[in-house]
């Protein structure tokens, strides 16, 4: 009962895994949120400095033109953050890796690293948008894109093997919830 796959996640795979874990709340208007955050942050800094100058030196340095300039600068920062650079295809943070599911847990290995996650530390195994996610209690996930497998049947077999080795009963999160429920009157 061992399933194994070797793959190199692309930047698109990483982005899909992040999106599957935390879908954006604003949909296609996600950059509007960044712009608003940038405006709010820079205006806060500006007004804190202005208040300090007013209290310390008795000078009132806030004009509408200054506030507008800081708001524009914050909007530009937020807009640029929304356009942050995509990692190159040969990004060193996406090395070739092997994911192995056996009776002891999930083992991720690659050039210079080996990580083993016991089944008790995995709270859920889900598939979203072509990405298989092994979710931990600290809301991190190991992921495998379905296209990493030779065939869709191989992906299904890997998922079946992993789910057979992991059961919700054995997960730490489920055991913790059961212990809390036992302790309540």
VMD Tcl script that builds the backbone (N, CA, C; Angstrom):
set m [mol new atoms 555]
animate dup $m
set s [atomselect $m all]
$s set {name element resname resid chain x y z} {
  {N N UNK 1 A 0.836 -1.186 0.000}
  {CA C UNK 1 A 0.000 0.000 0.000}
  {C C UNK 1 A 0.883 1.251 0.000}
  {N N UNK 2 A 1.703 1.362 -1.040}
  {CA C UNK 2 A 2.577 2.519 -1.193}
  {C C UNK 2 A 2.257 3.174 -2.532}
  {N N UNK 3 A 2.094 4.479 -2.495}
  {CA C UNK 3 A 1.865 5.242 -3.722}
  {C C UNK 3 A 2.932 6.322 -3.782}
  {N N UNK 4 A 3.468 6.553 -4.989}
  {CA C UNK 4 A 4.560 7.509 -5.115}
  {C C UNK 4 A 4.448 8.245 -6.442}
  {N N UNK 5 A 4.799 9.524 -6.413}
  {CA C UNK 5 A 4.816 10.328 -7.630}
  {C C UNK 5 A 5.986 11.305 -7.545}
  {N N UNK 6 A 6.669 11.507 -8.667}
  {CA C UNK 6 A 7.762 12.470 -8.744}
  {C C UNK 6 A 7.365 13.554 -9.734}
  {N N UNK 7 A 7.534 14.810 -9.336}
  {CA C UNK 7 A 7.123 15.919 -10.205}
  {C C UNK 7 A 7.889 17.182 -9.835}
  {N N UNK 8 A 7.873 18.148 -10.729}
  {CA C UNK 8 A 8.427 19.478 -10.485}
  {C C UNK 8 A 7.244 20.448 -10.556}
  {N N UNK 9 A 6.854 21.018 -9.405}
  {CA C UNK 9 A 5.721 21.941 -9.448}
  {C C UNK 9 A 6.095 23.236 -10.171}
  {N N UNK 10 A 5.233 23.662 -11.042}
  {CA C UNK 10 A 5.466 24.915 -11.758}
  {C C UNK 10 A 4.938 26.072 -10.906}
  {N N UNK 11 A 5.319 27.299 -11.242}
  {CA C UNK 11 A 4.728 28.436 -10.522}
  {C C UNK 11 A 3.204 28.453 -10.612}
  {N N UNK 12 A 2.677 27.999 -11.738}
  {CA C UNK 12 A 1.216 27.931 -11.878}
  {C C UNK 12 A 0.627 26.900 -10.911}
  {N N UNK 13 A 1.347 25.792 -10.700}
  {CA C UNK 13 A 0.885 24.779 -9.739}
  {C C UNK 13 A 0.862 25.357 -8.330}
  {N N UNK 14 A 1.929 26.080 -7.971}
  {CA C UNK 14 A 1.975 26.709 -6.644}
  {C C UNK 14 A 0.836 27.701 -6.471}
  {N N UNK 15 A 0.609 28.517 -7.498}
  {CA C UNK 15 A -0.473 29.503 -7.428}
  {C C UNK 15 A -1.826 28.810 -7.300}
  {N N UNK 16 A -2.007 27.705 -8.022}
  {CA C UNK 16 A -3.271 26.966 -7.938}
  {C C UNK 16 A -3.461 26.356 -6.551}
  {N N UNK 17 A -2.369 25.870 -5.942}
  {CA C UNK 17 A -2.467 25.303 -4.591}
  {C C UNK 17 A -2.824 26.384 -3.581}
  {N N UNK 18 A -2.207 27.553 -3.710}
  {CA C UNK 18 A -2.530 28.655 -2.800}
  {C C UNK 18 A -3.980 29.079 -2.988}
  {N N UNK 19 A -4.423 29.175 -4.241}
  {CA C UNK 19 A -5.807 29.562 -4.513}
  {C C UNK 19 A -6.784 28.517 -3.980}
  {N N UNK 20 A -6.407 27.252 -4.061}
  {CA C UNK 20 A -7.280 26.195 -3.545}
  {C C UNK 20 A -7.374 26.245 -2.024}
  {N N UNK 21 A -6.281 26.643 -1.365}
  {CA C UNK 21 A -6.297 26.742 0.099}
  {C C UNK 21 A -7.041 27.986 0.578}
  {N N UNK 22 A -6.801 29.116 -0.069}
  {CA C UNK 22 A -7.420 30.376 0.342}
  {C C UNK 22 A -7.927 31.105 -0.890}
  {N N UNK 23 A -9.135 30.809 -1.314}
  {CA C UNK 23 A -9.642 31.499 -2.500}
  {C C UNK 23 A -9.801 32.995 -2.214}
  {N N UNK 24 A -9.490 33.852 -3.198}
  {CA C UNK 24 A -9.608 35.289 -2.959}
  {C C UNK 24 A -11.048 35.693 -2.674}
  {N N UNK 25 A -11.199 36.582 -1.715}
  {CA C UNK 25 A -12.535 37.012 -1.312}
  {C C UNK 25 A -13.129 37.999 -2.302}
  {N N UNK 26 A -12.291 38.676 -3.048}
  {CA C UNK 26 A -12.783 39.726 -3.927}
  {C C UNK 26 A -12.857 39.284 -5.382}
  {N N UNK 27 A -12.548 38.034 -5.652}
  {CA C UNK 27 A -12.624 37.536 -7.020}
  {C C UNK 27 A -11.707 38.304 -7.952}
  {N N UNK 28 A -12.254 38.742 -9.082}
  {CA C UNK 28 A -11.418 39.447 -10.056}
  {C C UNK 28 A -11.057 40.851 -9.609}
  {N N UNK 29 A -11.652 41.336 -8.524}
  {CA C UNK 29 A -11.347 42.664 -7.988}
  {C C UNK 29 A -10.366 42.601 -6.824}
  {N N UNK 30 A -9.580 41.541 -6.773}
  {CA C UNK 30 A -8.630 41.354 -5.672}
  {C C UNK 30 A -7.629 42.510 -5.583}
  {N N UNK 31 A -7.245 43.073 -6.718}
  {CA C UNK 31 A -6.282 44.176 -6.687}
  {C C UNK 31 A -6.875 45.423 -6.055}
  {N N UNK 32 A -8.180 45.585 -6.096}
  {CA C UNK 32 A -8.814 46.733 -5.433}
  {C C UNK 32 A -8.533 46.669 -3.935}
  {N N UNK 33 A -8.518 45.476 -3.389}
  {CA C UNK 33 A -8.219 45.303 -1.966}
  {C C UNK 33 A -6.792 45.759 -1.661}
  {N N UNK 34 A -5.850 45.406 -2.522}
  {CA C UNK 34 A -4.469 45.842 -2.324}
  {C C UNK 34 A -4.342 47.358 -2.407}
  {N N UNK 35 A -5.041 47.964 -3.364}
  {CA C UNK 35 A -4.999 49.420 -3.517}
  {C C UNK 35 A -5.567 50.090 -2.263}
  {N N UNK 36 A -6.689 49.600 -1.785}
  {CA C UNK 36 A -7.295 50.170 -0.571}
  {C C UNK 36 A -6.386 50.024 0.635}
  {N N UNK 37 A -5.731 48.879 0.752}
  {CA C UNK 37 A -4.818 48.673 1.884}
  {C C UNK 37 A -3.635 49.620 1.795}
  {N N UNK 38 A -3.113 49.834 0.591}
  {CA C UNK 38 A -2.002 50.759 0.428}
  {C C UNK 38 A -2.382 52.185 0.784}
  {N N UNK 39 A -3.568 52.622 0.354}
  {CA C UNK 39 A -4.052 53.970 0.674}
  {C C UNK 39 A -4.193 54.122 2.187}
  {N N UNK 40 A -4.842 53.149 2.820}
  {CA C UNK 40 A -5.065 53.230 4.263}
  {C C UNK 40 A -3.747 53.256 5.033}
  {N N UNK 41 A -2.805 52.443 4.644}
  {CA C UNK 41 A -1.538 52.388 5.366}
  {C C UNK 41 A -0.766 53.700 5.261}
  {N N UNK 42 A -0.643 54.232 4.058}
  {CA C UNK 42 A 0.126 55.468 3.924}
  {C C UNK 42 A -0.588 56.668 4.547}
  {N N UNK 43 A -1.910 56.708 4.461}
  {CA C UNK 43 A -2.615 57.809 5.124}
  {C C UNK 43 A -2.465 57.719 6.640}
  {N N UNK 44 A -2.489 56.509 7.170}
  {CA C UNK 44 A -2.282 56.347 8.609}
  {C C UNK 44 A -0.907 56.871 9.015}
  {N N UNK 45 A 0.120 56.486 8.285}
  {CA C UNK 45 A 1.469 56.965 8.587}
  {C C UNK 45 A 1.527 58.488 8.492}
  {N N UNK 46 A 0.928 59.040 7.432}
  {CA C UNK 46 A 0.939 60.486 7.245}
  {C C UNK 46 A 0.260 61.211 8.407}
  {N N UNK 47 A -0.906 60.736 8.815}
  {CA C UNK 47 A -1.637 61.412 9.891}
  {C C UNK 47 A -0.965 61.232 11.251}
  {N N UNK 48 A -0.299 60.121 11.471}
  {CA C UNK 48 A 0.445 59.940 12.725}
  {C C UNK 48 A 1.602 60.937 12.777}
  {N N UNK 49 A 2.316 61.087 11.669}
  {CA C UNK 49 A 3.412 62.077 11.627}
  {C C UNK 49 A 2.867 63.490 11.809}
  {N N UNK 50 A 1.750 63.800 11.142}
  {CA C UNK 50 A 1.159 65.137 11.251}
  {C C UNK 50 A 0.722 65.425 12.683}
  {N N UNK 51 A 0.144 64.446 13.344}
  {CA C UNK 51 A -0.285 64.650 14.734}
  {C C UNK 51 A 0.927 64.891 15.636}
  {N N UNK 52 A 1.986 64.145 15.412}
  {CA C UNK 52 A 3.195 64.332 16.214}
  {C C UNK 52 A 3.753 65.749 16.035}
  {N N UNK 53 A 3.829 66.199 14.801}
  {CA C UNK 53 A 4.348 67.548 14.533}
  {C C UNK 53 A 3.434 68.601 15.164}
  {N N UNK 54 A 2.136 68.391 15.074}
  {CA C UNK 54 A 1.182 69.361 15.633}
  {C C UNK 54 A 1.326 69.442 17.149}
  {N N UNK 55 A 1.425 68.272 17.821}
  {CA C UNK 55 A 1.538 68.265 19.280}
  {C C UNK 55 A 2.910 68.728 19.748}
  {N N UNK 56 A 3.959 68.380 19.017}
  {CA C UNK 56 A 5.310 68.727 19.458}
  {C C UNK 56 A 5.684 70.174 19.158}
  {N N UNK 57 A 5.305 70.650 17.965}
  {CA C UNK 57 A 5.776 71.962 17.532}
  {C C UNK 57 A 4.659 72.980 17.310}
  {N N UNK 58 A 3.427 72.543 17.431}
  {CA C UNK 58 A 2.304 73.458 17.230}
  {C C UNK 58 A 2.083 73.815 15.770}
  {N N UNK 59 A 2.646 73.035 14.853}
  {CA C UNK 59 A 2.478 73.295 13.423}
  {C C UNK 59 A 1.414 72.372 12.854}
  {N N UNK 60 A 0.523 72.943 12.092}
  {CA C UNK 60 A -0.505 72.148 11.431}
  {C C UNK 60 A -0.046 71.937 9.995}
  {N N UNK 61 A 0.489 70.755 9.690}
  {CA C UNK 61 A 1.122 70.525 8.385}
  {C C UNK 61 A 0.234 69.771 7.406}
  {N N UNK 62 A -0.990 69.457 7.759}
  {CA C UNK 62 A -1.853 68.653 6.900}
  {C C UNK 62 A -2.664 69.567 5.984}
  {N N UNK 63 A -2.495 69.359 4.689}
  {CA C UNK 63 A -3.357 70.026 3.708}
  {C C UNK 63 A -3.997 68.932 2.864}
  {N N UNK 64 A -5.048 69.292 2.159}
  {CA C UNK 64 A -5.723 68.304 1.322}
  {C C UNK 64 A -4.799 67.808 0.219}
  {N N UNK 65 A -3.940 68.690 -0.277}
  {CA C UNK 65 A -3.011 68.296 -1.330}
  {C C UNK 65 A -2.044 67.224 -0.816}
  {N N UNK 66 A -1.553 67.386 0.425}
  {CA C UNK 66 A -0.639 66.403 1.003}
  {C C UNK 66 A -1.343 65.066 1.242}
  {N N UNK 67 A -2.552 65.143 1.778}
  {CA C UNK 67 A -3.301 63.905 2.021}
  {C C UNK 67 A -3.578 63.183 0.705}
  {N N UNK 68 A -3.918 63.947 -0.333}
  {CA C UNK 68 A -4.163 63.353 -1.648}
  {C C UNK 68 A -2.912 62.708 -2.222}
  {N N UNK 69 A -1.759 63.373 -2.012}
  {CA C UNK 69 A -0.500 62.811 -2.512}
  {C C UNK 69 A -0.182 61.491 -1.818}
  {N N UNK 70 A -0.387 61.429 -0.506}
  {CA C UNK 70 A -0.132 60.184 0.213}
  {C C UNK 70 A -1.124 59.099 -0.193}
  {N N UNK 71 A -2.378 59.477 -0.413}
  {CA C UNK 71 A -3.370 58.497 -0.852}
  {C C UNK 71 A -2.994 57.940 -2.226}
  {N N UNK 72 A -2.547 58.811 -3.127}
  {CA C UNK 72 A -2.138 58.360 -4.449}
  {C C UNK 72 A -0.927 57.433 -4.364}
  {N N UNK 73 A 0.028 57.789 -3.514}
  {CA C UNK 73 A 1.214 56.943 -3.349}
  {C C UNK 73 A 0.826 55.570 -2.793}
  {N N UNK 74 A -0.091 55.548 -1.836}
  {CA C UNK 74 A -0.550 54.269 -1.286}
  {C C UNK 74 A -1.271 53.437 -2.320}
  {N N UNK 75 A -2.088 54.080 -3.146}
  {CA C UNK 75 A -2.792 53.354 -4.207}
  {C C UNK 75 A -1.792 52.768 -5.199}
  {N N UNK 76 A -0.752 53.536 -5.529}
  {CA C UNK 76 A 0.265 53.034 -6.452}
  {C C UNK 76 A 0.995 51.834 -5.852}
  {N N UNK 77 A 1.313 51.914 -4.554}
  {CA C UNK 77 A 1.974 50.771 -3.902}
  {C C UNK 77 A 1.095 49.531 -3.945}
  {N N UNK 78 A -0.184 49.699 -3.630}
  {CA C UNK 78 A -1.105 48.562 -3.654}
  {C C UNK 78 A -1.267 47.984 -5.043}
  {N N UNK 79 A -1.343 48.849 -6.062}
  {CA C UNK 79 A -1.493 48.397 -7.430}
  {C C UNK 79 A -0.252 47.629 -7.864}
  {N N UNK 80 A 0.918 48.144 -7.526}
  {CA C UNK 80 A 2.153 47.452 -7.883}
  {C C UNK 80 A 2.288 46.124 -7.154}
  {N N UNK 81 A 1.839 46.072 -5.905}
  {CA C UNK 81 A 1.886 44.810 -5.177}
  {C C UNK 81 A 0.999 43.776 -5.861}
  {N N UNK 82 A -0.146 44.210 -6.356}
  {CA C UNK 82 A -1.036 43.301 -7.078}
  {C C UNK 82 A -0.419 42.782 -8.359}
  {N N UNK 83 A 0.549 43.499 -8.907}
  {CA C UNK 83 A 1.229 43.096 -10.140}
  {C C UNK 83 A 2.570 42.448 -9.867}
  {N N UNK 84 A 2.770 41.937 -8.670}
  {CA C UNK 84 A 4.089 41.411 -8.317}
  {C C UNK 84 A 4.547 40.365 -9.329}
  {N N UNK 85 A 5.836 40.299 -9.475}
  {CA C UNK 85 A 6.474 39.472 -10.495}
  {C C UNK 85 A 6.189 37.992 -10.278}
  {N N UNK 86 A 5.895 37.325 -11.363}
  {CA C UNK 86 A 5.696 35.882 -11.314}
  {C C UNK 86 A 7.065 35.204 -11.273}
  {N N UNK 87 A 7.203 34.130 -10.498}
  {CA C UNK 87 A 8.500 33.445 -10.454}
  {C C UNK 87 A 8.818 32.802 -11.803}
  {N N UNK 88 A 10.104 32.713 -12.155}
  {CA C UNK 88 A 10.476 32.085 -13.428}
  {C C UNK 88 A 10.215 30.581 -13.392}
  {N N UNK 89 A 10.106 29.950 -14.557}
  {CA C UNK 89 A 9.828 28.507 -14.587}
  {C C UNK 89 A 10.903 27.673 -13.898}
  {N N UNK 90 A 12.151 28.138 -13.869}
  {CA C UNK 90 A 13.222 27.376 -13.215}
  {C C UNK 90 A 13.481 27.888 -11.800}
  {N N UNK 91 A 12.443 28.349 -11.145}
  {CA C UNK 91 A 12.541 28.908 -9.802}
  {C C UNK 91 A 13.118 27.861 -8.845}
  {N N UNK 92 A 14.169 28.218 -8.078}
  {CA C UNK 92 A 14.776 27.229 -7.172}
  {C C UNK 92 A 13.857 26.818 -6.025}
  {N N UNK 93 A 12.781 27.557 -5.793}
  {CA C UNK 93 A 11.863 27.157 -4.717}
  {C C UNK 93 A 10.892 26.073 -5.175}
  {N N UNK 94 A 10.976 25.662 -6.428}
  {CA C UNK 94 A 10.129 24.581 -6.934}
  {C C UNK 94 A 10.990 23.444 -7.487}
  {N N UNK 95 A 11.765 22.782 -6.605}
  {CA C UNK 95 A 12.635 21.708 -7.098}
  {C C UNK 95 A 11.839 20.446 -7.417}
  {N N UNK 96 A 12.518 19.553 -8.106}
  {CA C UNK 96 A 11.946 18.237 -8.370}
  {C C UNK 96 A 11.722 17.559 -7.025}
  {N N UNK 97 A 10.552 17.003 -6.835}
  {CA C UNK 97 A 10.243 16.360 -5.554}
  {C C UNK 97 A 9.485 15.066 -5.772}
  {N N UNK 98 A 9.581 14.209 -4.774}
  {CA C UNK 98 A 8.871 12.936 -4.789}
  {C C UNK 98 A 7.953 12.902 -3.590}
  {N N UNK 99 A 6.703 12.620 -3.830}
  {CA C UNK 99 A 5.709 12.510 -2.762}
  {C C UNK 99 A 5.342 11.034 -2.640}
  {N N UNK 100 A 5.479 10.505 -1.439}
  {CA C UNK 100 A 5.227 9.082 -1.215}
  {C C UNK 100 A 4.225 8.934 -0.075}
  {N N UNK 101 A 3.172 8.211 -0.329}
  {CA C UNK 101 A 2.161 7.929 0.694}
  {C C UNK 101 A 2.271 6.451 1.054}
  {N N UNK 102 A 2.568 6.183 2.330}
  {CA C UNK 102 A 2.623 4.796 2.794}
  {C C UNK 102 A 1.885 4.711 4.123}
  {N N UNK 103 A 2.004 3.605 4.818}
  {CA C UNK 103 A 1.218 3.420 6.046}
  {C C UNK 103 A 1.677 4.327 7.186}
  {N N UNK 104 A 2.914 4.838 7.141}
  {CA C UNK 104 A 3.429 5.689 8.213}
  {C C UNK 104 A 3.072 7.159 8.041}
  {N N UNK 105 A 2.858 7.588 6.822}
  {CA C UNK 105 A 2.540 8.988 6.588}
  {C C UNK 105 A 2.900 9.423 5.192}
  {N N UNK 106 A 3.025 10.714 5.047}
  {CA C UNK 106 A 3.344 11.319 3.768}
  {C C UNK 106 A 4.809 11.730 3.795}
  {N N UNK 107 A 5.564 11.301 2.816}
  {CA C UNK 107 A 7.000 11.612 2.765}
  {C C UNK 107 A 7.269 12.427 1.517}
  {N N UNK 108 A 7.813 13.630 1.705}
  {CA C UNK 108 A 8.167 14.503 0.593}
  {C C UNK 108 A 9.685 14.596 0.574}
  {N N UNK 109 A 10.297 14.270 -0.563}
  {CA C UNK 109 A 11.756 14.313 -0.645}
  {C C UNK 109 A 12.166 14.933 -1.966}
  {N N UNK 110 A 13.371 15.471 -1.947}
  {CA C UNK 110 A 13.918 16.090 -3.149}
  {C C UNK 110 A 15.399 16.305 -2.952}
  {N N UNK 111 A 15.965 17.137 -3.774}
  {CA C UNK 111 A 17.392 17.416 -3.706}
  {C C UNK 111 A 17.706 18.205 -2.437}
  {N N UNK 112 A 18.259 17.523 -1.435}
  {CA C UNK 112 A 18.670 18.193 -0.206}
  {C C UNK 112 A 17.619 18.276 0.879}
  {N N UNK 113 A 16.463 17.659 0.716}
  {CA C UNK 113 A 15.462 17.707 1.783}
  {C C UNK 113 A 14.619 16.432 1.809}
  {N N UNK 114 A 14.202 16.079 3.006}
  {CA C UNK 114 A 13.271 14.977 3.236}
  {C C UNK 114 A 12.358 15.410 4.374}
  {N N UNK 115 A 11.068 15.341 4.141}
  {CA C UNK 115 A 10.091 15.702 5.160}
  {C C UNK 115 A 9.085 14.578 5.281}
  {N N UNK 116 A 8.822 14.170 6.501}
  {CA C UNK 116 A 7.804 13.153 6.739}
  {C C UNK 116 A 6.714 13.753 7.607}
  {N N UNK 117 A 5.487 13.600 7.173}
  {CA C UNK 117 A 4.337 14.087 7.931}
  {C C UNK 117 A 3.503 12.867 8.299}
  {N N UNK 118 A 3.365 12.636 9.584}
  {CA C UNK 118 A 2.574 11.486 10.041}
  {C C UNK 118 A 1.110 11.707 9.680}
  {N N UNK 119 A 0.400 10.611 9.482}
  {CA C UNK 119 A -1.019 10.730 9.137}
  {C C UNK 119 A -1.792 11.438 10.245}
  {N N UNK 120 A -1.318 11.326 11.484}
  {CA C UNK 120 A -2.029 11.989 12.582}
  {C C UNK 120 A -1.942 13.513 12.483}
  {N N UNK 121 A -0.979 14.035 11.709}
  {CA C UNK 121 A -0.841 15.490 11.548}
  {C C UNK 121 A -1.568 16.006 10.313}
  {N N UNK 122 A -2.244 15.148 9.609}
  {CA C UNK 122 A -2.998 15.580 8.424}
  {C C UNK 122 A -4.472 15.602 8.784}
  {N N UNK 123 A -5.088 16.775 8.602}
  {CA C UNK 123 A -6.495 16.927 8.991}
  {C C UNK 123 A -7.456 16.647 7.852}
  {N N UNK 124 A -6.975 16.767 6.616}
  {CA C UNK 124 A -7.890 16.550 5.496}
  {C C UNK 124 A -7.095 16.242 4.225}
  {N N UNK 125 A -7.687 15.457 3.381}
  {CA C UNK 125 A -7.156 15.199 2.045}
  {C C UNK 125 A -8.264 15.592 1.085}
  {N N UNK 126 A -8.027 16.640 0.318}
  {CA C UNK 126 A -9.057 17.138 -0.591}
  {C C UNK 126 A -8.474 17.343 -1.977}
  {N N UNK 127 A -9.371 17.410 -2.940}
  {CA C UNK 127 A -8.974 17.731 -4.302}
  {C C UNK 127 A -9.795 18.924 -4.757}
  {N N UNK 128 A -9.085 19.977 -5.183}
  {CA C UNK 128 A -9.752 21.188 -5.668}
  {C C UNK 128 A -9.032 21.664 -6.921}
  {N N UNK 129 A -9.786 21.917 -7.943}
  {CA C UNK 129 A -9.254 22.505 -9.180}
  {C C UNK 129 A -8.035 21.759 -9.713}
  {N N UNK 130 A -8.061 20.439 -9.680}
  {CA C UNK 130 A -6.965 19.657 -10.229}
  {C C UNK 130 A -5.742 19.561 -9.335}
  {N N UNK 131 A -5.865 19.961 -8.076}
  {CA C UNK 131 A -4.756 19.897 -7.117}
  {C C UNK 131 A -5.190 18.997 -5.961}
  {N N UNK 132 A -4.370 18.014 -5.622}
  {CA C UNK 132 A -4.627 17.171 -4.451}
  {C C UNK 132 A -3.886 17.801 -3.282}
  {N N UNK 133 A -4.618 18.118 -2.218}
  {CA C UNK 133 A -4.053 18.810 -1.058}
  {C C UNK 133 A -4.074 17.904 0.158}
  {N N UNK 134 A -2.950 17.868 0.868}
  {CA C UNK 134 A -2.850 17.194 2.154}
  {C C UNK 134 A -2.736 18.317 3.188}
  {N N UNK 135 A -3.827 18.614 3.881}
  {CA C UNK 135 A -3.914 19.787 4.755}
  {C C UNK 135 A -3.531 19.410 6.182}
  {N N UNK 136 A -2.760 20.292 6.816}
  {CA C UNK 136 A -2.320 20.088 8.199}
  {C C UNK 136 A -3.101 21.009 9.135}
  {N N UNK 137 A -3.037 20.789 10.448}
  {CA C UNK 137 A -3.788 21.650 11.380}
  {C C UNK 137 A -3.321 23.103 11.362}
  {N N UNK 138 A -2.090 23.353 10.969}
  {CA C UNK 138 A -1.590 24.717 10.943}
  {C C UNK 138 A -1.845 25.378 9.590}
  {N N UNK 139 A -2.804 24.842 8.836}
  {CA C UNK 139 A -3.273 25.370 7.560}
  {C C UNK 139 A -2.172 25.493 6.512}
  {N N UNK 140 A -1.278 24.545 6.504}
  {CA C UNK 140 A -0.318 24.405 5.426}
  {C C UNK 140 A -0.704 23.138 4.677}
  {N N UNK 141 A -0.185 23.002 3.487}
  {CA C UNK 141 A -0.561 21.833 2.709}
  {C C UNK 141 A 0.574 21.377 1.817}
  {N N UNK 142 A 0.687 20.063 1.684}
  {CA C UNK 142 A 1.502 19.485 0.630}
  {C C UNK 142 A 0.543 19.282 -0.534}
  {N N UNK 143 A 1.024 19.496 -1.739}
  {CA C UNK 143 A 0.113 19.375 -2.866}
  {C C UNK 143 A 0.738 18.588 -3.996}
  {N N UNK 144 A -0.135 17.980 -4.787}
  {CA C UNK 144 A 0.275 17.269 -5.995}
  {C C UNK 144 A -0.723 17.660 -7.083}
  {N N UNK 145 A -0.256 18.248 -8.173}
  {CA C UNK 145 A -1.191 18.511 -9.278}
  {C C UNK 145 A -1.548 17.203 -9.978}
  {N N UNK 146 A -2.780 17.092 -10.405}
  {CA C UNK 146 A -3.215 15.855 -11.063}
  {C C UNK 146 A -2.417 15.585 -12.344}
  {N N UNK 147 A -1.962 16.640 -12.997}
  {CA C UNK 147 A -1.223 16.425 -14.255}
  {C C UNK 147 A 0.185 15.879 -14.012}
  {N N UNK 148 A 0.598 15.735 -12.747}
  {CA C UNK 148 A 1.904 15.142 -12.444}
  {C C UNK 148 A 1.881 13.630 -12.664}
  {N N UNK 149 A 0.705 13.053 -12.704}
  {CA C UNK 149 A 0.568 11.609 -12.901}
  {C C UNK 149 A 0.494 11.297 -14.391}
  {N N UNK 150 A 0.890 10.080 -14.743}
  {CA C UNK 150 A 0.895 9.675 -16.145}
  {C C UNK 150 A -0.523 9.628 -16.718}
  {N N UNK 151 A -1.451 9.166 -15.904}
  {CA C UNK 151 A -2.846 9.058 -16.365}
  {C C UNK 151 A -3.780 9.507 -15.239}
  {N N UNK 152 A -5.015 9.871 -15.569}
  {CA C UNK 152 A -5.984 10.194 -14.514}
  {C C UNK 152 A -6.243 9.011 -13.571}
  {N N UNK 153 A -6.127 7.793 -14.114}
  {CA C UNK 153 A -6.319 6.607 -13.279}
  {C C UNK 153 A -5.208 6.487 -12.236}
  {N N UNK 154 A -3.983 6.868 -12.610}
  {CA C UNK 154 A -2.870 6.831 -11.654}
  {C C UNK 154 A -3.090 7.853 -10.538}
  {N N UNK 155 A -3.629 9.005 -10.890}
  {CA C UNK 155 A -3.940 10.017 -9.874}
  {C C UNK 155 A -5.029 9.512 -8.928}
  {N N UNK 156 A -6.048 8.879 -9.487}
  {CA C UNK 156 A -7.115 8.321 -8.652}
  {C C UNK 156 A -6.589 7.220 -7.740}
  {N N UNK 157 A -5.690 6.377 -8.250}
  {CA C UNK 157 A -5.106 5.299 -7.446}
  {C C UNK 157 A -4.266 5.885 -6.308}
  {N N UNK 158 A -3.477 6.926 -6.583}
  {CA C UNK 158 A -2.684 7.583 -5.543}
  {C C UNK 158 A -3.604 8.150 -4.465}
  {N N UNK 159 A -4.667 8.816 -4.874}
  {CA C UNK 159 A -5.616 9.407 -3.926}
  {C C UNK 159 A -6.300 8.323 -3.089}
  {N N UNK 160 A -6.698 7.229 -3.710}
  {CA C UNK 160 A -7.320 6.121 -2.972}
  {C C UNK 160 A -6.353 5.530 -1.958}
  {N N UNK 161 A -5.096 5.338 -2.358}
  {CA C UNK 161 A -4.091 4.775 -1.450}
  {C C UNK 161 A -3.851 5.703 -0.261}
  {N N UNK 162 A -3.729 6.978 -0.542}
  {CA C UNK 162 A -3.504 7.946 0.543}
  {C C UNK 162 A -4.697 7.993 1.497}
  {N N UNK 163 A -5.897 7.997 0.953}
  {CA C UNK 163 A -7.092 8.038 1.823}
  {C C UNK 163 A -7.267 6.745 2.605}
  {N N UNK 164 A -6.823 5.629 2.037}
  {CA C UNK 164 A -6.912 4.349 2.763}
  {C C UNK 164 A -5.937 4.342 3.940}
  {N N UNK 165 A -4.764 4.917 3.764}
  {CA C UNK 165 A -3.779 4.960 4.854}
  {C C UNK 165 A -4.169 5.990 5.912}
  {N N UNK 166 A -4.775 7.090 5.481}
  {CA C UNK 166 A -5.222 8.144 6.399}
  {C C UNK 166 A -6.719 7.992 6.603}
  {N N UNK 167 A -7.114 8.036 7.825}
  {CA C UNK 167 A -8.548 8.052 8.099}
  {C C UNK 167 A -8.811 9.240 9.012}
  {N N UNK 168 A -9.948 9.892 8.885}
  {CA C UNK 168 A -10.233 11.036 9.751}
  {C C UNK 168 A -10.153 10.684 11.240}
  {N N UNK 169 A -10.416 9.420 11.574}
  {CA C UNK 169 A -10.337 9.006 12.982}
  {C C UNK 169 A -8.931 9.196 13.533}
  {N N UNK 170 A -7.910 8.985 12.692}
  {CA C UNK 170 A -6.529 9.017 13.163}
  {C C UNK 170 A -5.934 10.411 13.196}
  {N N UNK 171 A -6.603 11.383 12.614}
  {CA C UNK 171 A -5.984 12.705 12.524}
  {C C UNK 171 A -5.976 13.400 13.874}
  {N N UNK 172 A -4.965 14.207 14.104}
  {CA C UNK 172 A -4.775 14.928 15.359}
  {C C UNK 172 A -5.938 15.859 15.646}
  {N N UNK 173 A -6.425 16.539 14.605}
  {CA C UNK 173 A -7.524 17.479 14.773}
  {C C UNK 173 A -8.782 16.754 15.259}
  {N N UNK 174 A -9.075 15.602 14.656}
  {CA C UNK 174 A -10.251 14.833 15.051}
  {C C UNK 174 A -10.088 14.297 16.471}
  {N N UNK 175 A -8.887 13.826 16.822}
  {CA C UNK 175 A -8.654 13.319 18.178}
  {C C UNK 175 A -8.784 14.432 19.209}
  {N N UNK 176 A -8.301 15.629 18.871}
  {CA C UNK 176 A -8.412 16.761 19.787}
  {C C UNK 176 A -9.865 17.124 20.010}
  {N N UNK 177 A -10.641 17.180 18.931}
  {CA C UNK 177 A -12.067 17.506 19.062}
  {C C UNK 177 A -12.785 16.454 19.902}
  {N N UNK 178 A -12.425 15.194 19.721}
  {CA C UNK 178 A -13.061 14.118 20.501}
  {C C UNK 178 A -12.706 14.265 21.982}
  {N N UNK 179 A -11.453 14.613 22.288}
  {CA C UNK 179 A -11.044 14.782 23.692}
  {C C UNK 179 A -11.769 15.950 24.330}
  {N N UNK 180 A -11.952 17.025 23.585}
  {CA C UNK 180 A -12.686 18.181 24.111}
  {C C UNK 180 A -14.131 17.820 24.367}
  {N N UNK 181 A -14.722 17.076 23.440}
  {CA C UNK 181 A -16.123 16.686 23.610}
  {C C UNK 181 A -16.299 15.749 24.796}
  {N N UNK 182 A -15.314 14.861 25.047}
  {CA C UNK 182 A -15.401 13.967 26.200}
  {C C UNK 182 A -15.329 14.731 27.512}
  {N N UNK 183 A -14.533 15.799 27.538}
  {CA C UNK 183 A -14.326 16.568 28.755}
  {C C UNK 183 A -15.455 17.526 29.078}
  {N N UNK 184 A -16.387 17.751 28.136}
  {CA C UNK 184 A -17.484 18.690 28.407}
  {C C UNK 184 A -18.597 17.971 29.132}
  {N N UNK 185 A -19.253 18.664 30.048}
  {CA C UNK 185 A -20.346 18.012 30.793}
  {C C UNK 185 A -21.577 17.829 29.950}
}
mol reanalyze $m
mol bondsrecalc $m
mol representation Tube
mol addrep $m
